[in-house]
């Protein structure tokens, strides 16, 4: 893959930055740019921690999907990260992420503000137009839909549930399914 095929040797959290540098320094076909971005995205945890790098990468992505109808999407998130790229077609997956995000937030609050309870995580639901979708990634069985961040919603996302417990609050916390 044009010399980037050893990206697995790069520390996971540094792969988006390494990919940006690789794209900047090589003349690549658009199909290769798309493939590299998808591969690194599907392996990334917490992309919002490298938002500027991902903004740059996603601005180079050209959608090639064949989705031709609006799709109902969900996002389990904190109230600070409602307008990010990663959504899912599965309400169960969104609930799992909302519980996990609450757990992470609760740990941060316990360390930094032990007398203050964390705000609840939320589950968002909306319907996006096909031109708002960049690509689909199911590498981790999350039914993930990566959106372009533009205002391409047929039905704008709204909060459908607040989550105030970690993964222990989920009945089957090892599964991201709709069980």
C-alpha distance (Angstrom), angle and dihedral (degrees) to the residues before:
residue distance angle dihedral
X1 . . .
X2 3.79 . .
X3 3.81 91.4 .
X4 3.80 96.4 -54.3
X5 3.81 93.4 94.3
X6 3.81 90.9 100.5
X7 3.80 92.8 60.1
X8 3.80 87.4 118.8
X9 3.80 86.0 74.3
X10 3.81 89.7 59.7
X11 3.80 114.5 89.4
X12 3.80 107.0 -95.8
X13 3.81 96.9 -119.2
X14 3.83 90.8 50.9
X15 3.81 96.8 51.8
X16 3.83 97.4 90.7
X17 3.82 91.3 53.8
X18 3.81 91.4 44.5
X19 3.80 89.6 50.6
X20 3.80 91.8 50.6
X21 3.81 90.6 52.4
X22 3.81 90.6 46.1
X23 3.82 93.0 51.9
X24 3.81 91.2 46.0
X25 3.80 92.2 53.1
X26 3.83 100.5 42.3
X27 3.77 134.1 60.2
X28 3.80 102.0 -128.3
X29 3.78 135.0 176.9
X30 3.78 113.5 -110.0
X31 3.81 91.0 -115.7
X32 3.82 89.9 57.7
X33 3.81 92.3 47.8
X34 3.80 89.3 51.7
X35 3.81 92.9 47.3
X36 3.80 93.3 49.3
X37 3.80 93.2 47.3
X38 3.81 91.5 49.0
X39 3.81 92.8 47.8
X40 3.79 94.6 49.4
X41 3.82 92.7 41.4
X42 3.80 93.1 52.6
X43 3.82 89.4 53.6
X44 3.82 96.5 45.4
X45 3.80 125.2 106.2
X46 3.81 119.0 -156.4
X47 3.83 98.5 0.1
X48 3.81 89.5 -178.2
X49 3.82 87.3 75.1
X50 3.81 88.0 68.5
X51 3.79 97.6 35.1
X52 3.81 96.8 146.1
X53 3.81 92.3 52.0
X54 3.80 91.9 47.3
X55 3.81 91.1 46.9
X56 3.81 87.7 56.1
X57 3.83 93.6 45.7
X58 3.81 94.6 46.0
X59 3.80 90.4 50.2
X60 3.82 86.6 62.8
X61 3.80 94.5 49.2
X62 3.81 118.2 102.1
X63 3.82 113.1 -162.0
X64 3.80 117.1 -124.0
X65 3.83 100.4 170.5
X66 3.78 121.1 128.5
X67 3.80 97.6 -139.0
X68 3.80 107.2 137.5
X69 3.80 105.2 172.9
X70 3.81 135.4 57.3
X71 3.81 116.2 -87.3
X72 3.81 129.6 -149.6
X73 3.80 109.0 -127.0
X74 3.80 136.5 -172.9
X75 3.79 133.7 -159.4
X76 3.80 127.6 -166.2
X77 3.78 105.6 -157.7
X78 3.75 149.2 129.1
X79 3.77 118.1 -85.4
X80 3.82 88.6 -105.2
X81 3.82 96.7 59.8
X82 3.79 104.3 48.8
X83 3.81 97.3 123.3
X84 3.79 101.9 54.1
X85 3.81 132.1 123.2
X86 3.80 102.4 -109.2
X87 3.81 118.9 86.6
X88 3.80 134.0 149.5
X89 3.78 138.1 -142.3
X90 3.83 88.9 -139.6
X91 3.79 122.3 84.3
X92 3.83 88.1 -162.3
X93 3.80 91.8 57.1
X94 3.82 90.6 47.9
X95 3.82 90.0 52.0
X96 3.81 90.7 50.2
X97 3.83 90.9 52.6
X98 3.80 92.4 45.8
X99 3.82 90.7 54.0
X100 3.83 92.0 44.9
X101 3.80 92.1 48.2
X102 3.80 91.3 49.0
X103 3.80 89.3 51.1
X104 3.82 91.4 52.6
X105 3.80 91.6 45.9
X106 3.82 91.4 48.2
X107 3.82 90.6 53.2
X108 3.82 91.0 50.3
X109 3.81 91.7 48.5
X110 3.83 91.2 47.2
X111 3.80 89.6 55.8
X112 3.79 99.8 40.6
X113 3.81 105.6 25.1
X114 3.82 107.2 17.5
X115 3.80 94.4 172.9
X116 3.81 94.3 52.1
X117 3.79 121.9 79.5
X118 3.81 114.5 -136.2
X119 3.79 119.0 -109.5
X120 3.79 113.9 -102.5
X121 3.77 122.1 -94.0
X122 3.77 114.7 -122.0
X123 3.77 139.7 -144.4
X124 3.77 114.4 -136.8
X125 3.79 126.4 -160.9
X126 3.78 128.5 -167.1
X127 3.80 143.3 143.8
X128 3.80 116.9 -117.7
X129 3.78 128.3 -159.6
X130 3.83 116.8 -121.1
X131 3.82 92.0 -110.5
X132 3.82 88.8 60.4
X133 3.81 91.6 63.5
X134 3.79 122.4 91.1
X135 3.80 100.3 180.0
X136 3.80 146.0 -38.3
X137 3.81 123.5 -114.2
X138 3.78 123.2 -172.3
X139 3.82 97.5 162.9
X140 3.82 90.7 120.6
X141 3.80 96.5 35.8
X142 3.82 90.8 -107.0
X143 3.83 97.7 124.4
X144 3.79 85.2 -130.0
X145 3.79 121.6 -171.5
X146 3.80 115.2 -167.5
X147 3.79 111.5 -150.4
X148 3.79 129.2 -160.4
X149 3.79 96.3 -122.2
X150 3.80 93.0 -121.9
X151 3.77 119.7 124.8
X152 3.81 95.0 -94.1
X153 3.80 97.2 137.1
X154 3.78 121.0 134.7
X155 3.81 87.4 -168.6
X156 3.81 112.4 21.6
X157 3.81 115.0 -125.3
X158 3.78 114.8 -92.4
X159 3.78 131.9 -177.6
X160 3.79 111.0 -99.6
X161 3.81 98.9 172.1
X162 3.81 141.7 11.5
X163 3.81 119.1 -140.3
X164 3.79 121.1 -151.7
X165 3.81 102.0 170.9
X166 3.79 138.6 65.7
X167 3.79 127.5 -119.1
X168 3.81 90.5 -67.4
X169 3.80 85.7 69.0
X170 3.78 89.9 62.9
X171 3.82 114.2 85.6
X172 3.81 96.1 -138.9
X173 3.80 100.6 26.8
X174 3.81 95.1 171.0
X175 3.78 92.2 62.8
X176 3.77 130.7 71.9
X177 3.78 91.2 -165.7
X178 3.78 131.5 109.7
X179 3.82 92.9 -101.3
